[in-house]
Every structure is written in C-alpha cells, then in structure tokens.
Amino acid sequence: MGWFRAVSGTDDPADPRFRVASVLDAGDGKAAGAAVVLTPHHLLTCAHVVNDALGKELFDDSRPEGVTLRVQTHGPSGAQLHEAHPVHWIPPRRLDGGDGPPGRGELEWAGDLAVLRVGAALCCPAPPEFRKMRVGQSVRAWHGSALSGSYADVRVKTCDSRVGYLDGALSGMAIGPAYSGGPLWSEAEGAVVGLVAACMLPPVDQAYDSRHVTRRSWGIPWQRIEAELRAAGAGPLLDRPVCDDDPAQAVLADLLANVLPAPMFRADYARAVAERCGLGHPTDGSAPSPEEFARILVTEERALAALTEALRSRDPGAVTALIAAGKLSAVPRLLSPREHDRLLALLAGLPDELVDLLPEAVRAALPLVAELPCDAGFPELLGRLEQLSGDSRSGPGELRVPGLLRAVEYVAVLCPAPERARLRLWADGVAARLGLPASALRERRADADEWALGRRRRTRPPRLLVHLVKAGADAFHLRLWSDDGMGPHRAPTETGRRYSAAETAGAVLELLERLCRSAPEGVRPVVEVLLDRDCLELPVDEWEFADADGLIPGVLGAEYALVVHCPELLRRNERFLADWRHRWEHLESSGPLRITGPSTGVREVYGKLLDRRDAARVSVEVSARARMEIIQVCLAMGVPVVLWDRGPAHEVSHAVQQVSDAPARALPEQVRSYRAKTLHRPADHPGRPVLAWADPDRALPELQLSEPTELI
C-alpha cells in the first residue's frame, strides 16, 4: 500500500476489514479480541487479548510458552482457521516503570503487545501500511469477529506517542469488549495507525448520568508499537522488502525529483494519476516521495501514461524524457486508462461486419509482426499491440510511431465517416501526448488510405462498362471494357458497326459470361452503362437477347445489377468534383434525400443540395416535365447515387418506395431484384427503376464522345 493504494470495497481484497484477524477463545470459540496482519506469517495483537483467549488474567505477565491459539483470517472468499503460537511477548506494564503489571482500575499502561506466528502463509490480503498516530485522525475499528457491520468510527482527540484517546459520535457502533488488539484504520492515509487497547465504560452499578464518560476509548499509537517491537527483537518483521529492482525505477525517480521538486505540485500530479488509474490516495495534502511515485509507475501498467497525459500541457519535454525512461521497464503500457477505455468504446460501437475485418486491418498495417493473436478478441489483440515499440519506420533522431496507432489508422479507413473521424481524433490525441510530429501520423494515414483503396478494388464485384452512343432509332455505337478491380480493360467490338438493342444485349451477355467464370464464387458482375445526358432513361435494363435455341430470355437488368453513369454531366461543372468525392465518403452514413412534389423545381433542388453537402443518395419523385432536368442537376452537382422511376410519373413511385430505404451499397442489387419481379409479378411491380451510380474510386476509360468510332 502506501500513498497510492487500491480503493476498498465489499468484495475488494484490499478492503481493510480483511486485515482484521479474530483471536478465538479457547473455551467457547468466540472472538476474544482482534489482531492485524503484520506479515504473511505473523499477526499483531494485544497481550491481554492472548491472556483472555487462554482464560488467564488480562494483565498476567507470564510468557505463554508452548501454547497454541486458534485464529481466523478473513477475505472475500470467506474465513479460514489457523493455529498460531506467540513468538514475541511484551506483557502489560505500568507506565511509571514500576515493577509488576498494572493494577486493577488503572486507565493506562505500557507494553501489552504480542506477535503470533501461523504455520502456513495467510491466504488474506497483503499486510497494510503502518503510519504514526496523530491528533485529529479519523479512524475505524472492527470487532474481533470482523463482521462488516461491526465497525466503529472514532477520532483521535489526544496522542502523546504512548496513548491515544479516541472519541466516537453518538451514532453507529461504539468500541467495546472484543475490539482490543484490532487495527485502527485511517482511510485518509490508507494505513493502520495503532491498535485498540481499552474502552472507558460508565459505572455499571449506577444509573447513567450526563457527567459519565460516553464512547471514549484509547489505543496504542503505532510509534510506540514500533519502538517496543524493535526493542523486543521483532524489528525484522517491520522492515518490508522494497522491490526496487526495476531498471526504470531509479531513472524515473530522478526525473520526478527534477520535474516535480515541490511536494505541492507532486501531490497534484500524484492525485491525477491515482484518480485516472482507479487508485486511492490520502486526502490530507501529503505527497508521495519521488521514489514512491516512481514505484507506482513501474507497478501500475497505465500509471506512466496517465502521468504524461496530465503533465503534457505543463512540460512537454518532461513527458518525452519520462516516456523514454519508461521503455527501460516491461510494465508501462502505451495508453492511459482514458485512452484505453475510449478506444475500446469506439471499437465496441462498430457494426459486426466491421469488427470481423479488424484482424485483416491489423495484419495489413503490421505485416512484419509475427504471432499477433488476430483470431482473439480485440482487447487481447490490443494488449499485444500496445507492447510494440514502433512500426519500424522512423528517421534518425525521430520518435517511433507506435504500431498500435498505425493499426488504428488502418481500422479507421474501413469505417463509415463518423466512426472514422472519431478514431482519427483519438489517434491524434495519443500522438500529441507522445510528442509525435503530425507529419508522421499523416504518413501512416496516407498509407492506410492507399491500402483501403487497393482493398476496395480487390473486393468490389467485377464490372462491365458499356458505352452507348445513339446512332439512330434502334442503333448504337458500342464499346465495352471489363474491370476486375484493377482498372478497365478494353474488350473487342466491331469498329464502326451499329448495334441494335438486342445485339447490344447479346454482346454484353456474352462478355458477362466470361467475367462470371473468372469472378469469385457467388459474385456476379455489375453492368455500368455510360450514357450521355439525353439518354439517361434509355431502357437498357429491359433489353434482352435469347440464347441460340430461344429457351432462356436474357434480360440484362433482371440478370445483373445494372446502373447508369453520365460522365458528361459529372465533369460539366468541375467546381462540384470535390463535392462528388465528399458525398461518396458519406455514402453509408448519410440518410437518403428525397425530392418529391409536383411543383419542385431546379432552383429548389439546387438549394437543398447546397444545404445538404453530405447527401450522397437522392431519390427523385416529381412530375414528368421536371424529372429529367432535376436528375441532371443532381448528377452535375456531384451526387453519386440517384434513384428514380422512368415510368409514367406519379406523386409516389412504387419502385422508389420499395428500394430507397435499402443500405446504400445494397441498392444495385435491390433494384435488380425489383426488375426481376416486374417479369413474374408485373401487376404488383409497375415501376421502372433507374439507378445512377458514380463511384469516384473506380476509374473510367477515356471517352471520346465526339468520335465514338475511335476506340481507346
């Protein structure tokens, strides 16, 4: 324990009540008094408690040779019985130094201490700290039974280093018989300051009078206990071994002595560390020594990070030195308690499908790190990542960027915009505390963006790009490109030939068959039709081509997800190209914008889109006269996903209503499914949905619209 200590609670092993042992009466087995754990093998109590347990006179000064006492220790899991033997005996004696024990009726005496040794190590919490008794301390005592409700709260009224008088308030429990020998616990100091010795009771043969003493007792101050035990040869039991073998501890102690030389400032930062790490601390304004402060930094794994978090704004240079010294120890973790809890909360809020991708992101971020437990839960993986000193990319004299921050950047790029922003803000905060240059983190962020772009190219379904230019009533110039995620590749078509709708469908379906054979199992290509602005409602999805024997009709938009794209409109006003990418980044997080109403006009739509700069998907349900103009405004202003119905205009479109609430990336498949339903349930599905889809992360071939016969 010490200045920093665990916060006690009912089931907390550090509860001071669990340092109270029961000294049992040899006759009836009840508690004759109490004792306190002195070492893992020793208990400290009053000598008169031992006499009482053995059935002897309380002030009998004869040494109890060869006797065995029964004692009981307590802990969260229950009580345990032990046999104990007195090893140090300091009987009660008169304060004036006269021979013989104190006489009956004497109010004060000296000595009265006994140390008991138990055979096996005590299965109870570690021994408490012991501090001097001082006037004004609020202390707590427990009955020898150590029952939780037996506590009595008192205050030290006088203390002359030999005897400390204790008064209790007229509420709660009072110190009485069987409290003797038990510890007087100071919560403010987190330590035992003495033992209960006696209570002063009113006369038993008189009616109570207001002049009688009420709730007064006295205890043996620790300063006298220590002196008497050392004089009796028990000093080695009081000299606790100090674990100062951590290589970082001495360096940290020297740094703290220089950085926080004044006890007042050291106390402020020690309290901040204790509160952030869930530790208790004194409330008397005292400060830990630099050595004790350093000890907690190499025993509590997040204490060093908590200190640097609190110290950063006052002395950034000291933070750098403390972090460097902490690397000499294997104990300190990278994150402070706040940073750790915040990161776990952010990850816990991610959808399940993103949580499943966390191991993939970590492996991509740190491909050279072996034996990462990527199949375990993220808390375990996080613990391993915190131990990585860096991601192996830093120049001479530069601070290394922790591997955890690089991994978080890779996780962030998989997330929707709000979650991505929160993770990046978290990483910025940790980097600032560590004193990392912003450019270093930006470099890792750029690496993550590049990885995510490549991943999307690899994991998105293959697509077939179909460029159509009208050349007559039922005639089109046709160019085809296939894209398996690595960019468009030109597919052969006859130069200068005009294709009918059916022939176009046949050429497209033939190429789709080849793409399906090379696509991953269960993945069907997407057909992306590149049209000019006047052909956006061309019913390409309804075009069909029957196979050789005419058995199976091939309806393009029912078999495959088919979307339209108008590069002409998108690049008509380049001031909206930045908006296009911005909107696309919010595709999964922004709700759909619905444009409805028979009187809606272009100016109103223009204003709505300027107001909703994050709107990435728009559904249009307006009059036939205004529909195409509004759709073109949406596409020209960088809206990447636009849904409408090219059928007869109604105030409410069945097709739009059916599919518009689907998740954004599911829209192409939802529209395809609706088109399939128009074939077998046309009465229930009268709509003719069109979906415009413009993904800025997928490259387009160079289109020379003025000379469609020149193939690129």
Residue, then its C-alpha position, 0 to 999 in steps of 0.5 A: m500500500g502506501w500513498f497510492r493504494a487500491v480503493s476498498g470495497t465489499d468484495d475488494p481484497a484490499d478492503p481493510r476489514f480483511r486485515v482484521a484477524s479474530v483471536l478465538d477463545a479457547g473455551d467457547g470459540k468466540a472472538a476474544g479480541a482482534a489482531v492485524v496482519l503484520t506479515p504473511h506469517h505473523l499477526l499483531t495483537c494485544a497481550h491481554v487479548v492472548n491472556d483472555a483467549l487462554g482464560k488467564e488474567l488480562f494483565d498476567d505477565s507470564r510468557p505463554e510458552g508452548v501454547t497454541l491459539r486458534v485464529q481466523t483470517h478473513g477475505p472475500s472468499g470467506a474465513q479460514l482457521h489457523e493455529a498460531h503460537p506467540v513468538h514475541w511477548i511484551p506483557p502489560r506494564r505500568l507506565d511509571g516503570g514500576d515493577g509488576p503489571p498494572g493494577r486493577g482500575e488503572l486507565e493506562w499502561a505500557g507494553d501489552l503487545a504480542v506477535l503470533r506466528v501461523g504455520a502456513a502463509l495467510c491466504c488474506p490480503a497483503p499486510p497494510e501500511f503502518r503510519k504514526m498516530r496523530v491528533g485529529q485522525s479519523v479512524r475505524a475499528w472492527h470487532g474481533s469477529a470482523l463482521s462488516g457491520s461491526y465497525a466503529d468510527v472514532r477520532v483521535k482527540t489526544c496522542d502523546s506517542r504512548v496513548g491515544y484517546l479516541d472519541g466516537a459520535l453518538s451514532g453507529m457502533a461504539i468500541g467495546p469488549a472484543y475490539s482490543g488488539g484490532p487495527l485502527w484504520s485511517e482511510a485518509e492515509g490508507a494505513v493502520v495507525g495503532l491498535v485498540a487497547a481499552c474502552m472507558l465504560p460508565p459505572v455499571d452499578q449506577a444509573y447513567d448520568s450526563r457527567h459519565v464518560t460516553r464512547r471514549s476509548w484509547g489505543i496504542p499509537w503505532q510509534r510506540i508499537e514500533a519502538e517496543l517491537r524493535a526493542a523486543g527483537a521483532g524489528p525484522l518483521l517491520d522492515r518490508p522488502v522494497c522491490d526496487d529492482d526495476p531498471a526504470q525505477a531509479v531513472l524515473a525517480d530522478l526525473l520526478a525529483n527534477v520535474l516535480p521538486a515541490p511536494m505541492f505540485r507532486a501531490d497534484y500530479a500524484r492525485a491525477v494519476a491515482e484518480r485516472c488509474g482507479l487508485g486511492h490516495p490520502t486526502d490530507g495534502s501529503a505527497p508521495s516521495p519521488e521514489e514512491f511515485a516512481r514505484i507506482l509507475v513501474t507497478e501500475e501498467r497505465a500509471l506512466a501514461a496517465l502521468t504524461e497525459a496530465l503533465r503534457s500541457r505543463d512540460p512537454g519535454a518532461v513527458t518525452a524524457l519520462i516516456a523514454a525512461g519508461k521503455l527501460s521497464a516491461v510494465p508501462r503500457l502505451l495508453s492511459p486508462r482514458e485512452h484505453d477505455r475510449l478506444l475500446a468504446l469506439l471499437a465496441g460501437l462498430p457494426d459486426e461486419l466491421v469488427d470481423l475485418l479488424p484482424e485483416a486491418v491489423r495484419a495489413a498495417l503490421p505485416l512484419v509482426a509475427e504471432l499477433p493473436c488476430d483470431a482473439g478478441f480485440p482487447e487481447l489483440l490490443g494488449r499485444l499491440e500496445q507492447l510494440s515499440g514502433d512500426s519500424r519506420s522512423g528517421p534518425g533522431e525521430l520518435r517511433v510511431p507506435g504500431l498500435l496507432r498505425a493499426v488504428e489508422y488502418v481500422a479507421v479507413l474501413c469505417p463509415a465517416p463518423e466512426r472514422a473521424r472519431l478514431r482519427l481524433w483519438a489517434d491524434g490525441v495519443a500522438a500529441r501526448l507522445g510528442l509525435p510530429a503530425s507529419a508522421l501520423r499523416e504518413r501512416r494515414a496516407d498509407a492506410d488510405e492507399w491500402a483501403l483503396g487497393r482493398r476496395r478494388r480487390t473486393r468490389p464485384p467485377r464490372l462491365l462498362v458499356h458505352l452507348v452512343k445513339a446512332g439512330a432509332d434502334a442503333f448504337h455505337l458500342r464499346l465495352w471494357s471489363d474491370d476486375g478491380m484493377g482498372p478497365h480493360r478494353a474488350p473487342t467490338e466491331t469498329g464502326r458497326r451499329y448495334s441494335a438493342a438486342e445485339t447490344a444485349g447479346a454482346v454484353l451477355e456474352l462478355l458477362e459470361r466470361l467475367c462470371r467464370s473468372a469472378p469469385e464464387g457467388v459474385r456476379p458482375v455489375v453492368e455500368v452503362l455510360l450514357d450521355r445526358d439525353c439518354l439517361e432513361l434509355p431502357v437498357d435494363e429491359w433489353e434482352f437477347a435469347d440464347a441460340d435455341g430461344l429457351i432462356p430470355g436474357v434480360l440484362g437488368a433482371e440478370y445483373a445489377l445494372v446502373v447508369h453513369c453520365p460522365e458528361l454531366l459529372r465533369r460539366n461543372e468541375r467546381f462540384l468534383a470535390d463535392w462528388r468525392h465528399r458525398w461518396e465518403h458519406l455514402e453509408s452514413s448519410g440518410p437518403l434525400r428525397i425530392t418529391g412534389p409536383s411543383t419542385g423545381v431546379r432552383e429548389v433542388y439546387g438549394k437543398l443540395l447546397d444545404r445538404r453537402d453530405a447527401a450522397r443518395v437522392s431519390v427523385e419523385v416529381s412530375a414528368r416535365a421536371r424529372m429529367e432536368i432535376i436528375q441532371v442537376c443532381l448528377a452535375m452537382g456531384v451526387p453519386v447515387v440517384l434513384w428514380d422511376r422512368g415510368p409514367a410519373h406519379e406523386v409516389s413511385h412504387a419502385v422508389q418506395q420499395v428500394s430507397d430505404a435499402p443500405a446504400r451499397a445494397l441498392p444495385e442489387q435491390v433494384r435488380s431484384y425489383r426488375a426481376k419481379t416486374l417479369h413474374r409479378p408485373a401487376d404488383h411491380p409497375g415501376r421502372p427503376v433507374l439507378a445512377w451510380a458514380d463511384p469516384d474510386r473506380a476509374l473510367p476509360e477515356l471517352q471520346l464522345s465526339e468520335p465514338t468510332e475511335l476506340i481507346 
